[in-house]
Amino acid sequence: MLLVVGLILGTVEAPTWIDDSGSFAGVLGLSAQKVPDARALGVRLQGEPGPNNAITDVAGVEVGHTTIIEGEGQLIVGQGPIRTGVTAILPRGRESGDSTFAAWFSLNGNGEMTGTTWIEHSGLLEGPILITNTHSVGVVRDAVIAWERDRDPSFLWALPVVAETYDGSLNDINGFHVTAEHTFAALDGARGGPVQQGAVGGGTGMRCHGFKGGIGSSSRRVGDYTVGILVQCNQGARSDLRVSGVPVGEIMSEPSACYADRSIPAEARRSGVRWCDDGEDAAGKLEPIPEGAGSIIIILATDAPLLPTQIKRLVTRTTLGLARIGGMGYNGSGDIFVGFTTANRAAAAARSGAIGLEMLPNDLLNPFISASVHATEEAILNAMLAAETLTGINGYTVPALPHDRLSEIMRRVGGALGGLR
């Protein structure tokens, strides 16, 4: 028996599924979605978004999440607390296994994305893309194979694309709580339309520029075509954060991460982190989290008729959107990106014979490059705007990006610029 309930853990409130074992594992509904709206906060963003301002504005693309939130208090490996999940991106939706032309790029390789060797050599993506935490890549990869096998009697083999970022600051990552069933739920729950963002799916336990991060998405119209971006952001130093060119991270050094549970011993707390209730140093004895540690996965989708070499050019340019918001590709960061086009369906799926296809000339790529950059910048911002403050293992708490303070900063900057724009 499954029941839909609301689970409240400290500052966290998320609808979840309860199963007979008492485990919490949720596929969040749209009623739980806090729709990010940077423009309403006075953030100046370039380009025209699609109707959902999400990767699903590329027709046929579907996104699904499984979010797992369970327990609180001191970390007990194998028991929790758990703050993790799985996100699935299906280029042609759940009802089609057709390949798409694709390309990938790594800005910094301290991370993992499986299946990229074949994308590099074939120019094809032959299934869904999954994102989870670092230590759950294997189980998710195997689950994708099982999911594809069960849906296709003629199935022979697959090289699934599964990517990760590290959520061990908030989640019992060594407890291996993500299962095949969580992966199946994300795949089967994938839909078009508005995309759930923030602390959901694979992004549940992620932090971004010192604020709560996770899943973010955005899109841009380019004539008759669309470029869509989805990110799992877990990267960046607070001091590097830029919003529409404004050094928000330097201006907004607080709120910062803190410890909410005074019963946790100092040996389980990281140094340099304060108490949440009074702001004093919590005097932890573990090594601090390195400044700028973390990673980002970027997924690019378009319906423009592009060849894999052209998709590679767009995927590479997403690094500029990352840079615009303050991502530096630091040594400890796994910054790995993949892109695909839903165009040329017959050509991408063909297994024999010669088949025609369409392509845009390279001289028409500039607007797509610009769209890739600006949609990436906004997707990362949206991840932070949608995410709420989250308390995880050992009472460690990562704050949400305060909307009111961001709005005030953008208003003051806009007023200072006056007629200069």
C-alpha positions, 0 to 999 in steps of 0.5 A, a space after each residue: 500500500 502506498 500513501 501520499 503524505 507530507 513529511 516535515 524534517 526541521 526546516 524541510 517540508 516535502 510530500 513523499 511516498 510511504 511504503 510498507 517498510 516505513 521508508 520515505 521515497 517521493 516523486 514530488 507532485 507539481 503542487 509541491 513545486 516552488 516555481 523559480 522566477 528570477 525576473 520577478 526578483 528584478 534579475 535582468 536576464 537575456 533571451 526569450 524563454 519558452 512557455 515552461 522556461 525548462 528543458 521540456 520546452 523542447 518538444 518530446 523531452 520528459 523529466 522525472 524525479 525520485 526524491 528520498 528524504 528520511 531521518 534526522 540527527 547523527 549520521 549512522 552509515 546505512 541508516 541515514 539521514 538520507 537526502 538523495 534521489 534520482 533525476 531522469 531526462 528522456 530525450 524522446 519521452 517514455 514511449 520511444 527508444 529512438 536515438 538522438 544525435 548527441 555530444 558531450 564535453 568535460 570542463 573538469 573531470 573530477 566526476 563521472 558520466 557513463 556512456 560518453 565514450 560511445 557518444 564521442 565515437 558515434 555521435 549518438 545518444 541511445 537512451 535516457 540520461 540519469 543523474 544521481 549521487 556519486 556512489 549510486 551511479 552503478 545501481 542506477 546504470 544497472 537499473 536503466 538496463 533492466 528498465 530498457 530490457 523489460 520494455 523491449 523484447 528485442 533488447 540486446 545491450 545498452 551503454 546508459 548515460 548516468 552522471 553524478 554530483 556528491 551529496 555527502 555533506 547532507 546525505 548518508 552517501 555511503 549508505 547506498 540508499 538509492 535502489 533500482 526501484 527509485 530509478 524505475 520510479 523516476 523513469 516511469 514518472 517522467 513527464 513534459 510540462 513544468 519541471 520540478 526544481 530545487 532540492 528534488 531528485 538527484 539534486 536533493 542533497 546538493 549545495 551551490 555557491 554555499 546556498 542550497 542547490 539541486 535541479 534547475 532548468 531554463 530554455 530559450 527560443 531561437 526563431 522556430 527552435 528551442 534550446 533547453 538546459 537542465 542542471 544538477 548544480 553542486 558547485 562553486 564558492 560563495 564569493 564567486 557567485 554572480 547574478 546578472 553580473 552583480 557580485 551577489 556572493 561578495 555582498 551576501 556572505 550570510 546566511 551560511 551553512 550551520 549546525 542545527 543539532 547541539 546533541 551532535 558531538 564535535 567529532 562529527 562536525 566540520 570546523 569553521 561552521 557556526 551554530 544555527 541558533 546563535 551564530 557562534 562557532 560550533 567548534 567542530 573537529 573535522 576538516 572543513 569543506 574546501 571552498 569551491 568544492 563540488 560539481 555540476 552536470 549540464 544537460 542541453 536539448 534542442 530541436 534544431 537540426 544540428 550535427 553532433 559536431 555542432 551540438 558539441 559546440 553548443 555543449 562546450 559554450 554552456 561553460 560560459 553560462 557557468 562562468 557567468 554565474 561564478 563557476 570556475 571549474 575548480 580542481 575538485 569539481 566534476 563539470 561534465 556536460 551532454 547535449 542532444 537534438 530531437 531533430 533528424 529522428 529517422 536519420 538518428 534511428 537508422 540501422 541500415 541504408 543511406 538516409 537523408 537529413 537536415 542541418 543548419 549551416 554553421 553561420 546560423 549557430 550564433 543565436 544558438 550559442 547565445 541561447 545555450 549560454 544564457 539558459 545555462 546561467 538561468 538554470 543554475 540560478 533557478 536551482 538555487 531559487 527553487 531550493 529551500 533550506 535543508 538540514 541533513 546528516 549531523 544537523 548540518 544545514 544549508 540555507 536557501 538563497 534569500 529571495 528578499 535579499 536578492 531582490 533588494 540587491 538587484 533593485 539597489 544595483 538597478 537604481 545605481 545604474 539609473 540611465 546608464 543602461 
